[in-house]
């Protein structure tokens, strides 16, 4: 296990500075900081292996978890650094090879170095049941940190510590709370690695149980476990929120009034179940805001159709659940969604402020197309077949090209079919050819909903909302 020692953190910091790790990793990714922090394994490996750098083996180890000869890595960064990183538990030696211990590697975000566990989809990942998690949801919350100078900040469900470390750039004091004893040493190591130990305090425990009654904060941030998951599955602690996904969220909500200072603010990133028109958890957040005189903005920034979400969750769960029956898993999860009358999983950022003027406002930026919707096709639309595709023209002006299956969807809409009816017809007709046998029905439905939104933007389609 990684030891949160100043010596180990100093050794890794020296290696990262010497190799220009932050700059190189960002350039190799080729993207900004506000996307999924992970990357395609094979593409990154090729990029590093082609890199004209004296630190190639070190990069492969720190970025991708690829083992390297101890002598080669020592030639790159020095034997004292290698021994120090072995001593602190970041690396280990086996038969003259250095590998990352406990699958720990280093990611970068807006100038921070973050030790975290390998992506479970990576070929080098040995430990599939993740303890130390970072994902796109972590970054969505991190980019919404308020830099209030001199503030007292609470970071709940801290994981790598990314939120607390971001806030520490302006805060007077940050308390990061993490319940998982395997994760806590990594959180503390990251605090030392980024030189924030005078500002950030890490406490191990269950949410507010680590506080006295009079401890209050100007800013509270939380990225809790929120995945709806049946209790019979041994899902990673950093992900599961119980069958309705709200087990941890409700506990966080209940303790907010006691620990928020007057004039304070709260930001929570989560994913919550809902139907076509409603996010179920909004009712509870709104009730809290009205009771305490808070202004709340609920930003519904995306949503996944239930079937597609369950399909993707089944693939992920299969990585660490053994034995695993995907059919039984999906059947049980569909049963949970049906019992809760849930048809979507929404991506949400809740922003609450103690203004004394209670309000609840919704900002909906997700794709509004629903599988029960019907669509009208513009009378000005024409098309031409070209190399297995159809080029679309609107009033004689080219607006884009689509595959044959998408063109057939347009014909279904002209015939009065709903999105769901059109998808069923086209999917089973073209699955073995244009769509591909590996694409599930629910994944294709999600693709079509996105396509409908794009075609609406082009003026090709007009959504006729359903009565759902």
N, C-alpha and C positions, 0 to 999 in steps of 0.2 A: 504493500500500500504506500502511496505517496506520503511523504512526511513534509508538513508545512514548516520547513526550516529556512531561516534567512540565508544560510550558506547555499542550500540547493537552489533557492530562488535567485540568488546573486549569480550562481554559476550559469543557470539557464539564461538569465538576462544578458550576461556577457556574451554568450553564444549567439543569441538573437541579434544583438547589436553588431557583433563582429561580422555576421553573415548578411546584414541588411534584410533580415527575415521579413519584416513587415512590408517593406517596399517590394521585395521580390515576389512574395506570395500574392500581393495584390495585383501586380503586373501580370503574373501567370494566370490568375483567375480571369482577368480581362473584363471584370464587371465592377459596379459600384458596391457600396457597403449595404445597400438597402434591399438585398435580395436574399435568397436562401444562402446561408453561410457555407454550405457544402458545394461540391463541384463533382464533375464526372471523373471517376477514379482513373480510367484508362487514358483519358485526354491529359489529365494533370501529370500522370506518370511519363507520358511521352514528352511533355513540355519540359519536365525537370531533367530527364535523361538527355535531352538535346541542348540543355542549358550550358553555355560556356562559363562555367563557374568552378572554382576550386572547392566548393562546399556541396557538391552534388549528392554524396551519400548522406550528409547531414540533412539536407532538404527532404530526401526520400523518406528518411526516418521520421522527421518532425512533422511533415505534411501528410504522409500517406501510411505511416506505420510499417514501411518496408525495412526489414533487417539489413544490416551492413556489416562488413568485417570491422572488428574493433581497431585493427591497425590502420585501416583506411580512414575511419572516422577520427581517430586520434591524430592522424596526419593533417586532417582538415581543421580541427578545433583545439587540438592539444590534449594530451593524456590526462592532465589534471582536471579538465572540464568533463571528460568522459567519466572519470572515477567519481567526481562529485555528483554527477547526474545518476550514476548507478547507486551511490550511497543514499541519495534522498528518495529513491524509489521510482523515479521517472523512467529509467532504463534498467535493463538487466542483461547479463552476459550468458550466452549459452554456446559452448563449443567454439569460442573465438568470435562469435557473432553478437552484435548489439541489437536488441529489439526493444520496442516500447513495452514497458511493463503495464499490465492492466489496460492495454489498448489506449494509453494516453498519448495524445499528440497536441499540437499547438495551432490554433486558429487566430486570426487577427480581425479586429473590428475597430474602426475609427481611432487608431493609435493604441488600442489595448492589445496586449498579448493574453490569450485565454487558453489555458490547458483544459482539455475536454476529452471525452472518449470518442473513439473512431465512429464514424457513421456505420450503423449495423449492416448497411448494404455493401460496404467496401469488402473487397476480397481478403484484406488483411485483418479484418475484425474477427477476433476469436470469442469475444464476450458479447453475445447478442442481446442479452437483457440489460439495457442501458441504465446506469446509475447517474452518470454525469451527462446531462443533455444540453444541447444547444441547437436551435432550429430557426426557421424563418419567423416563428412567433416570438422568439427571444429578441430578434432584431426589430420587429414591429413595435414592441414595447420600448426597447432601448432608444429608438429614434424619437420617441415621444417623452423623453425625460425633460423636465423643466429645470433649467439651471438657475435655481434661486439661491443667490449668494447668502451664505451663512445659515442655510436651512438645516433642520433636523429631518433626516430621511429614513424611512423604513422600507426595506426591500424584502418582501415575503416570497417564499419558495425560490430562493436565490439561485440555486444550481451552480453554474460557473461563477456567479457573482457579477455578471455583466451589467445588470441594472444599477446595482450599488456602486460599482466602479465608475460608471458613467456619471452618476449623480455626485460622486465624491470630488469631481473636478471643480465644483462650486460650493458644495455643502460644508457645513461646520462639522457634522457628525452623521455617519450612516450606520445603521444596524441592519445586517443581512441575516435572515433567518432561514435555516435549511434543516429539514427533519431527517434526511437520509445520512446515517453515520458514515457511509462509504463516500458520499459526496463532499461532506464538510471539510476534510483535509485538502481537497482540490480547491474549494472556495477560498480557504485561508491561504493556500499557496498562491493563487492568482492575486490576492490582495498584496502579498509580499512581492510578487513578480512585478507588479505595476507600481510599487512604491507607495501604496495607499494605506499602509498599516497605521498611520497616525490619524486617519479619518474614518476608516471602515472597521467596524467590529462585527465579527461573525459569531452568531449564537446558534447552537444546535438544539432543536426542539420543535414542538408542534405549534406553529403560528404564534398566537398571543400568550401561550403558556410560559414563554421565556421572559415576560415583562411583568413589572409591578403595575399597580393600578394607575399611578401618576405619570407613567411614561407616555408622552404624546409627541406627535410628529407633524411637521409642516407639509411633508409630501409622503405619500404611501404608494408604492408600486407593487404589483403582483402579476405573475405569470404562472398561475397554479396548474396542477394536473386537471384536465377537463375532458378527456376522451370518454364518451359513454362506453362502458365496458361491463360485461357480466362478471360477478364476483368469483365465478368458478375458474376464470382465466388468470394465470400468474403474469399479469401485464406489468411492465416496469413501473416503479413507484412514481417516477416523474411524469407519468402519462395518465394513469387511470383516475377518473373522477366518479366511479360508481356507475350504476346502470343508467342514470339520467345525466351523468356528467357533472352534477352539481354538488357532490359531497364536500369537496374542499372549498368551492366557491361560496357556498352558504355559510361555512364557518368563517371565511374571510369577511363576508358582508356583515355578519352579526357583531364582529368586534371592531368595526371601523369607527363608530361614534365614540367609543371609549378612548381611542388612541389617536384621533385627529385633533390637532390644535385649531383654535378659531381662525378662520380665514385660510385653512389648509386645503389641499387638493389630493385627489386619489386618481390613479390611472391603472386600469386592469385590462390585460389582454386575455381573451378566452375564446373558446368555441362552444356554442350552445345550440341545443336542439330547438326546432321550431317547425311551423307549417309554412304554407306558401305566403302567408301575410304577416305572421307574428313570430317573434322570438320569445319563447316561453319565459325565460329568466328576466326579461324586461319588466315584467309585472313586479317582481320582488325588488329589483333595483329602484324602480320608480317609487314604490311604497316607502323605501328607506329614505330616498331623497326628499319626498314630500314631508315625511315625519320630522326630519332634522333641518329643514330649510336649506337644502343643497340644490344647486343647479347641476343637472346631469345631461351630458351629450352622449347618446348611444350611437356610435358609428358602426353600422353594419356594412363591413367592407368587402364581404364575399360570402358565398355559400356553396355547399356541395350537396347534390341530390343524394338522398339517403342510400339508394342502392349502390351508387358509385363509391360513396364513403365506406360502406361496409365491405365492398370488394377490395378496396385498397387496404383497409384495416386487416382483412383476412390475410393478405400477402405479408404484411408486416408482422402480424402475430405468429405466423408460421415460422419466422426466424428463431424465435426463442421458446415457443410452446411445443414440447415433445412428450408424448405423441400429440398430434394435431389433426383433427378432422375438419377440413375447410367447409364442407357441406353442412355439417352440424353447427359449426360456428356461425355461418351466415344465416342459417335457419333461425338460430336462437337470437341473433342480433336483429333480424327483421322482426321477430316477435316482440322484442323490447321497443323498437321504434313504433310498431303498430299499436302496442298497448299505450304508449305515450302520445299517439296521434302525431308523430313527428315525421315530416317528409324531407327536411333539410337540416344540415348542420351549418350554422352561421359562424363566420369569423367576425369578432366584435372587439372594439376598444371602447370601454366605458371611461368617461372622464367626469368626475364629480368634484364640485367646488363648494366650499362652505361660504355662500354669498348672503345667506339670510333671505334670499328671494327664490323659493323653490320652483323648479321647472324641470320638465323632462322632454328633451328634444331628440328626434331621430335623424340621423344622416345616413341615407341608404345609397350606397355606391355599388352594390352587387348587381349582377346581371338579372334583370327582372323577368326574363323569360321562364315560363313554367311549363312542365310537360303536358298540362291540360289546355294550354293556350292554343288558339287557332291563329292563322295568319292570312292576310290578303297579300297577293303578289301584284306588284305594279303592272298596270296595263301597258306601260311604256317599255317593259322588259323584253328584250330579244336575246337570242344566244346563237353561237356558232360552234360546231364541234371542231376540235383541233387536237390531234395527237392524244386521243383518249380522254380529253377534258372538254369542258364547254366554256367558251369565253362569253361573259355577260356584258350586254350593252343596255344602257338606259337612255332613252331618247337619242339613240344612235351613238352615244358616248360610252366608250369602254370603261367599266367599273371594276372588273376583276375576272378571275377564272376559278372554276370549281370542278371537282371530280364528278364523274357520272352519277355517283350515289347522291351527291348534294343536289345535282340537277333534278334527279328523280324526286327528291324531297319537295322541291318547288312544285312539281306536278301534283304531288299528294296534297299540298296546301291549296292548290287551285281547285282540287276536287272536294275541298271542305274538311279534310282530315285534320285532327289535332296534331300537335308535335308528337305525342306519344303514339298515335295511330300511324303516323308517317314513319317514325323511327322503327316500329315493329316490322312494317312492311319492307322497308329498305334494308334493314339490318340482316334479316334472314335471307333476303334475295342476294345480297352482295358480300356476305360475311366471308365466303371462301375465296373471293377474288379481290375486290377493291378495299374492303374494310380490314380483312385479315382475321385468321382464326384465333389469334391470341387476344384480340380486343373483345372485352365482355360487352354484353348488351348495355349495362349501366354506364360503362365508360363511353360507349358510343353515344348514348343519350346525352351525357354531359358535353361531349364534343359538339353535338347538334345544337344544344342550347346556346353555346358560345358562338357557333356559326350564325344562328338566327339573329343574335345581337349585332354581329358585324354586318350582316346583310340589311338589317334595319337601318344601321348607320349610313349605309350606301344608298338607301332609298329603295332597295329592291323589295323588302318586306315591310309590312306594318302589323304590329302585334295587336291581336284582338283578345283582350284579357278574358280569362275564363271566369266562371262564377264560383270557383273554389274558394 
